[in-house]
């Protein structure tokens, strides 16, 4: 039986895929060759998913935490414009008080010392209430967003690992590498966590401050505020360009790090082969060359971010210089008070500054959406051979194995037929030995019996 099985096996098989080697000129070659590289590039080129898809793993508690986090972020954003109002009232109160020890008051209206004390006391008390509210809102903003991001990210990690373990063997041969899959559990999941954590609350806070700040500014001095609004188109343009460039650069950097990690994974998994060919230096040089791309991308990110931040600062402070000059003219004409000017300047200053502070957070959302797209592409993938699906259960198992006219080629090398028309019959209770030289297809037959792969025919 052993001789008959081996003769049929040797006649019907071809060489299996070659092992990973590091060539003398420093190139790492995988057993699948170019198909794996192409599949990895296609996977990395996935378009970013919707940001809100990251919350698809949330439960009822997470929705409550998100709601409280949104309330906290919006509340934190309101308090700074309210501070500008109180500060303007504070300045007006001092402008209307002339101490008796200074002699007769030159002001057309001057409040008494008792009136001044009551007014300042009321403003100070409102400052205290404002501080208590800011404390509560800040605690909700920070605590709820961080807590829900940890919960959802851990849930996503478990789903991702379960999806990996569910995939068929051909997926690991042609579409995935150990380094790329580990990146999903580590770097990609952390990027998703950043996109759902306290940065969301900070973004909501700054955007609320921007909106409410300009509402206050228009209410206290619309004409002076229009002078300041002239800077908004420039700030918006800088923020839009920054977001677009940072998104593209983040995707390029992620792809480059995955490519570099694949070199390390392949070299370490076949370290004996690398050592046999004296390929240590070649592998090291190849890894260093792969790191050149993310380093260049990181330098570009720094330059883009620095120019954008510098441009925002110049536009904002230049606008304030013009607005203060215009405000002095309005005060001299009697149309505004000093407190009104401070209201407008501080409210618009806080609003504009908050817009500039909100823009950098967009890169975390874009990076998290891109990382989430990669993770969900694995989670949503339906394997051709699904170990978790329900199938037919035979009423009785006799133990007989039969292969009839089986042809097979590995998915990574579909042009190389490993088995062609193999017929093999193993009766129940019998022992069969597959004998043949290395590469004759013995392991391939066992893999087909265990249904690691499906045959092409038979």
VONU-725728 format. One line per 8 residues: for each residue x, y, z of C-alpha. Coordinates in Angstrom, 2 decimals. Each point is the difference from the previous one (the first is absolute). Layout:
BEGIN
X/Y/Z | ...
REM end
This chain:
BEGIN
0.00/0.00/0.00 | 2.81/2.40/0.85 | 1.83/-0.62/-3.28 | -3.18/0.28/-2.07 | -1.00/3.27/1.68 | 3.46/1.49/-0.36 | 0.32/-0.87/-3.67 | -3.30/1.68/-0.80
0.95/2.97/2.13 | 3.40/0.49/-1.63 | -1.47/-0.26/-3.47 | -2.68/2.57/0.70 | 1.87/2.71/1.90 | 2.23/2.95/-0.68 | 2.27/2.07/2.24 | -1.72/2.04/2.74
0.77/3.67/0.63 | 3.60/0.84/0.82 | 0.96/1.20/3.49 | 0.71/3.61/0.86 | 3.55/0.96/-0.88 | 2.12/3.10/0.17 | 1.84/0.34/-3.27 | 3.59/1.09/-0.22
-0.91/3.45/-1.29 | -2.22/0.66/3.02 | -3.53/-0.78/-1.20 | -2.31/-2.02/2.20 | -2.11/-2.44/-1.99 | -3.17/-1.53/1.47 | -1.29/-3.44/-0.94 | -2.85/1.60/-1.86
2.16/2.49/-1.87 | -1.71/3.00/-1.46 | -3.65/-1.05/0.63 | 0.31/0.71/3.74 | 1.59/3.40/-0.60 | -2.71/0.96/-2.46 | -2.77/-1.10/2.35 | 1.53/1.91/2.89
0.24/3.14/-2.10 | -3.65/-0.37/-0.99 | -0.97/-0.40/3.64 | 2.01/3.07/1.04 | -1.52/2.01/-2.83 | -3.52/-0.38/1.43 | -1.83/3.35/0.14 | -0.59/1.33/3.54
-3.30/-1.11/1.45 | -2.53/2.38/1.47 | 1.11/1.36/3.36 | -3.33/-0.89/1.60 | 0.48/-3.66/-0.97 | 2.57/-0.15/2.80 | -2.92/0.15/2.45 | -1.71/-3.07/-1.48
1.20/-2.10/2.96 | -1.57/2.31/2.63 | -2.61/-1.30/2.45 | -2.59/1.88/2.07 | 2.51/1.04/2.65 | 2.35/1.31/-2.68 | -2.81/2.07/-1.53 | -0.69/1.50/3.43
3.68/0.78/0.49 | 0.19/1.57/-3.46 | -3.05/2.14/0.78 | 1.45/1.18/3.32 | 3.36/0.61/-1.69 | -1.67/2.13/-2.67 | -1.86/1.99/2.67 | 3.25/0.50/1.90
1.88/1.10/-3.12 | -2.70/2.46/-1.02 | -0.22/1.34/3.56 | 3.76/0.49/0.22 | -0.11/1.94/-3.24 | -2.68/2.40/1.25 | 1.82/1.09/3.15 | 2.85/1.88/-1.67
-2.30/2.39/-1.95 | -1.95/0.54/3.23 | 3.30/0.90/1.63 | 0.48/2.66/-2.70 | -3.40/1.50/0.85 | 0.77/0.13/3.72 | 3.40/1.50/-0.68 | -1.60/2.78/-2.06
-2.50/0.71/2.80 | 2.92/0.06/2.42 | 1.81/2.60/-2.14 | -3.13/2.15/-0.32 | -0.48/-0.06/3.77 | 3.49/1.39/0.57 | -0.58/2.56/-2.73 | -3.08/1.36/1.79
1.56/0.32/3.46 | 2.08/2.92/1.21 | 1.32/-0.29/3.58 | -0.85/3.00/2.20 | 3.60/0.27/1.14 | 0.94/1.04/-3.55 | -2.14/3.13/0.22 | -2.98/1.02/-2.13
-0.91/-2.55/-2.68 | 0.70/1.05/-3.62 | -2.41/-2.70/-1.21 | -3.54/0.94/-1.11 | -1.28/-2.82/2.19 | 1.77/-1.50/3.00 | -1.45/-2.64/2.31 | 0.42/0.11/3.75
2.41/-2.21/1.88 | -2.86/-2.16/1.28 | -1.39/-0.46/-3.51 | 3.45/-0.85/-1.29 | 0.56/-2.61/2.73 | -3.36/-1.69/-0.65 | 0.61/-0.03/-3.77 | 3.50/-1.47/0.28
-1.23/-2.54/2.57 | -2.73/-1.16/-2.37 | 2.46/-0.36/-2.88 | 2.42/-1.94/2.23 | -2.82/-2.32/1.09 | -0.89/-0.68/-3.64 | 3.66/-0.83/-0.63 | -0.23/-2.55/2.83
-3.12/-1.59/-1.50 | 1.75/-0.07/-3.35 | 2.95/-1.85/1.52 | -2.26/-2.62/1.61 | -1.80/-0.61/-3.28 | 3.29/-0.24/-1.90 | 1.26/-2.57/2.53 | -3.05/-2.24/-0.46
0.01/0.35/-3.79 | 3.72/-0.71/-0.23 | -0.33/-3.13/2.13 | -2.82/-1.32/-2.20 | 1.86/0.87/-3.18 | 3.27/-1.68/0.92 | -1.25/-2.95/2.04 | -2.86/-1.15/-2.23
1.91/0.16/-3.28 | 3.05/-1.83/1.36 | -2.13/-2.69/1.67 | -2.14/-0.73/-3.05 | 3.01/-0.01/-2.35 | 1.71/-2.68/2.10 | -3.16/-2.12/0.10 | -0.66/0.21/-3.73
3.63/-0.48/-1.03 | 0.38/-3.13/2.12 | -3.21/-1.36/-1.52 | 1.33/0.77/-3.47 | 3.29/-1.76/0.79 | -1.88/-3.15/1.04 | -2.09/0.07/-3.17 | 3.11/0.53/-2.10
1.90/-2.92/1.56 | -3.03/-2.28/-0.30 | -0.33/0.94/-3.68 | 3.69/-0.78/-0.58 | -0.31/-3.43/1.61 | -3.07/-0.66/-2.15 | 1.74/0.55/-3.34 | 1.04/-2.85/-2.27
3.64/-0.87/-0.64 | -0.02/1.54/-3.49 | -0.64/3.40/1.60 | 3.30/-0.21/1.90 | 1.77/-1.21/-3.15 | -1.14/2.77/-2.32 | -1.54/2.95/1.84 | 1.61/0.36/3.41
3.30/0.00/1.82 | 0.62/-0.46/3.69 | 1.41/3.51/0.28 | -3.01/1.56/-1.70 | -2.49/-1.90/2.16 | 1.88/0.87/3.19 | -0.03/3.62/-1.08 | -3.79/-0.17/0.04
0.02/-1.15/3.63 | 2.55/2.59/1.06 | 0.44/3.14/-2.09 | -3.33/0.00/-1.85 | -2.04/-0.65/3.14 | 1.86/2.81/1.79 | -0.77/2.34/-2.90 | -3.68/-0.94/0.29
0.14/0.62/3.75 | 1.51/3.46/-0.53 | -2.76/0.82/-2.47 | -2.70/-0.83/2.59 | 1.64/1.21/3.23 | 0.41/3.41/1.64 | 1.00/1.56/-3.33 | -3.67/-0.10/-0.99
-0.94/1.95/3.12 | 2.80/2.49/-0.61 | -1.15/0.47/-3.59 | -3.61/0.62/1.10 | 1.21/2.41/2.68 | 2.04/2.09/-2.42 | -2.69/0.05/-2.69 | -2.62/1.09/2.57
2.30/2.74/1.25 | 0.48/1.15/-3.59 | -3.75/0.19/-0.73 | -1.14/1.48/3.33 | 2.96/2.37/0.09 | -0.95/1.63/-3.28 | -3.67/0.13/1.03 | 1.05/2.00/3.07
2.30/2.17/-2.10 | -2.73/0.84/-2.54 | -2.44/0.76/2.82 | 2.35/2.47/1.71 | 1.42/1.66/-3.13 | -0.97/-1.32/-3.40 | 1.97/2.55/-2.03 | 3.22/-0.62/1.91
-0.56/-3.75/-0.23 | -0.30/0.21/-3.79 | 3.55/1.29/-0.05 | 1.09/-3.13/1.89 | -2.12/-2.32/-2.14 | 2.16/0.89/-2.97 | 2.57/-2.48/1.26 | -2.38/-2.98/-0.01
0.27/-0.91/-3.71 | 3.77/-0.12/0.33 | -0.19/-2.13/3.15 | -2.51/-2.37/-1.61 | 2.15/-0.35/-3.12 | 3.10/-0.78/2.07 | -1.94/-2.57/2.07 | -1.46/-1.70/-3.09
3.37/-0.29/-1.72 | 1.59/-1.27/3.23 | -2.64/-2.70/0.46 | 0.25/-1.22/-3.59 | 3.79/-0.16/0.03 | 0.17/-1.64/3.44 | -2.50/-2.68/-1.05 | 2.03/-0.94/-3.07
3.28/0.05/1.90 | -1.43/-2.12/2.83 | -1.17/-2.67/-2.46 | 3.42/-0.05/-1.70 | 1.78/-0.30/3.34 | -2.22/-2.87/1.16 | 0.58/-1.90/-3.24 | 3.76/0.55/0.22
0.23/-1.26/3.59 | -2.02/-3.09/-0.92 | 2.37/-0.72/-2.87 | 3.01/0.37/2.30 | -1.59/-2.23/2.63 | -0.58/-2.71/-2.60 | 3.75/-0.10/-0.71 | 0.75/-0.60/3.69
-2.71/-2.63/0.33 | 1.17/-1.93/-3.05 | 3.65/0.15/1.03 | -0.62/-1.12/3.59 | -2.43/-2.76/-0.95 | 2.69/-1.51/-2.26 | 3.05/0.98/2.03 | 1.76/-3.31/-0.70
-0.27/0.53/-3.73 | 1.19/3.59/0.37 | 3.01/-1.16/2.03 | 0.79/-2.79/-2.47 | 0.26/2.52/-2.85 | 1.85/2.59/2.15 | -2.90/2.35/-0.61 | -0.01/1.85/3.32
1.57/3.15/-1.41 | -2.18/-0.19/-3.09 | -3.16/-0.22/2.11 | 1.21/2.86/2.20 | 0.75/2.17/-3.02 | -3.38/-0.78/-1.54 | -1.77/0.93/3.24 | 1.92/3.27/0.20
-0.96/0.84/-3.56 | -3.66/-0.66/0.83 | 0.22/2.46/2.91 | 1.13/2.81/-2.29 | -3.54/0.49/-1.31 | -1.77/0.52/3.37 | 2.85/2.26/1.12 | -0.46/2.22/-3.04
-3.76/0.00/0.52 | 0.48/0.96/3.66 | 2.22/2.90/-1.02 | -2.67/1.15/-2.44 | -2.64/-0.21/2.74 | 2.11/2.21/2.24 | 0.55/2.60/-2.71 | -3.68/0.07/-0.97
-1.17/0.26/3.61 | 2.53/2.71/0.83 | -0.85/2.15/-3.01 | -3.73/-0.37/0.66 | 0.29/0.96/3.67 | 2.26/2.95/-0.78 | -2.36/1.24/-2.69 | -2.98/-0.21/2.35
1.80/1.98/2.70 | 1.04/2.74/-2.43 | -3.51/0.40/-1.43 | -1.63/0.13/3.45 | 2.31/2.52/1.65 | 0.11/2.20/-3.07 | -3.79/0.16/0.07 | 0.01/0.94/3.69
2.38/2.88/-0.63 | -2.42/1.44/-2.58 | -3.04/-0.64/2.23 | 1.52/1.73/3.04 | 0.79/3.07/-2.05 | -3.57/0.07/-1.32 | -1.35/-0.52/3.54 | 1.89/3.04/1.28
-1.67/2.08/-2.71 | -3.46/-1.27/1.02 | 0.65/0.78/3.67 | 1.15/3.53/-0.83 | -3.23/0.49/-1.95 | -2.08/-1.16/2.99 | -1.50/-3.04/-1.75 | 1.70/-2.60/2.22
1.42/-0.25/3.49 | 3.33/-1.42/1.00 | -1.76/-3.07/1.37 | -1.76/-0.56/-3.32 | 3.31/0.15/-1.84 | 1.48/-2.54/2.42 | -3.10/-2.19/-0.42 | 0.37/-0.06/-3.76
3.76/-0.47/-0.01 | 0.08/-2.74/2.63 | -3.03/-1.86/-1.38 | 1.31/0.11/-3.57 | 3.53/-0.77/1.18 | -1.20/-3.08/1.87 | -2.17/-1.04/-2.94 | 2.75/0.35/-2.59
2.60/-1.62/2.21 | -2.37/-2.90/0.69 | -0.52/-0.52/-3.72 | 3.75/-0.30/-0.42 | 0.19/-2.43/2.93 | -2.85/-2.14/-1.35 | 1.53/-0.50/-3.46 | 2.99/-2.20/1.06
-2.40/-2.52/1.57 | -1.41/-0.77/-3.44 | 3.13/-1.94/-0.89 | -0.70/-2.44/2.86 | -3.53/-0.55/-1.29 | 1.28/-0.57/-3.55 | 2.74/-2.36/1.18 | -2.46/-1.91/2.20
-2.46/-0.36/-2.87 | 2.76/-1.35/-2.27 | 1.14/-2.46/2.68 | -3.60/-1.02/0.65 | -0.51/-0.71/-3.70 | 2.87/-2.50/0.10 | -1.29/-1.70/3.13 | -3.59/-0.20/-1.22
1.18/-1.41/-3.34 | 1.30/-3.00/1.96 | -2.99/-0.17/2.35 | -2.51/0.06/-2.87 | 1.92/-2.41/-2.24 | -1.81/-3.27/-0.67 | 2.52/-2.83/-0.47 | -0.54/-2.56/-2.73
0.44/-2.73/2.63 | -1.81/1.23/3.10 | 0.73/-2.07/3.10 | -2.79/1.72/1.94 | -2.83/-0.70/-2.42 | -2.39/-2.86/0.63 | 0.16/-2.94/-2.40 | -1.36/-3.48/-0.49
0.78/-2.42/2.80 | 0.19/-3.64/-1.12 | -2.00/-2.46/2.05 | 2.96/-2.39/0.16 | 3.71/0.22/-0.81 | 1.72/-3.12/-1.36 | 3.45/1.51/-0.30 | 0.53/-0.69/-3.72
1.95/2.63/-1.95 | -0.20/0.24/-3.77 | 1.55/2.48/-2.42 | -1.15/-0.41/-3.57 | 1.40/1.98/-2.91 | 1.25/2.82/2.24 | 1.84/2.91/-1.59 | 1.37/2.84/2.06
2.14/3.14/-0.22 | 0.86/2.28/2.89 | -1.92/3.31/-0.11 | 3.26/1.92/0.20 | 1.32/-1.78/-3.11 | -3.03/-0.93/-2.10 | 2.14/-0.64/-3.08 | 1.90/-2.86/1.70
-2.12/-3.16/0.22 | 1.07/-1.96/3.07 | -2.40/-2.95/-0.33 | -1.53/-1.15/-3.27 | -2.56/-2.78/-0.16 | 1.02/-1.60/3.29 | -2.10/-3.00/1.10 | 0.55/-1.45/3.43
-2.11/-2.40/2.07 | 0.60/-0.68/3.69 | -2.40/-2.61/1.43 | -1.31/0.40/3.52 | 2.31/-1.40/2.65 | 3.02/-0.14/-2.33 | 3.27/1.93/0.23 | 1.43/1.63/-3.11
3.50/1.42/-0.30 | 0.64/2.67/-2.63 | 3.59/-0.41/-1.14 | 1.76/2.33/-2.37 | 2.77/2.50/-0.43 | -0.19/3.52/1.35 | -2.51/2.01/-1.99 | -1.92/-3.01/-1.29
-3.27/1.15/1.61 | -0.27/-1.99/3.22 | -0.82/3.01/2.18 | -2.32/1.31/-2.69 | -2.10/-3.16/0.18 | -0.24/0.28/3.78 | -0.98/3.67/-0.31 | -2.79/-0.87/-2.43
-1.28/-2.75/2.30 | -0.12/2.53/2.86 | -1.65/2.42/-2.44 | 2.55/2.74/0.31 | -0.78/0.50/-3.70 | -2.61/-1.12/-2.50 | 1.19/-1.94/-3.07 | -0.34/1.38/-3.50
-1.51/-3.27/-1.18 | -1.04/-3.27/1.59
REM end
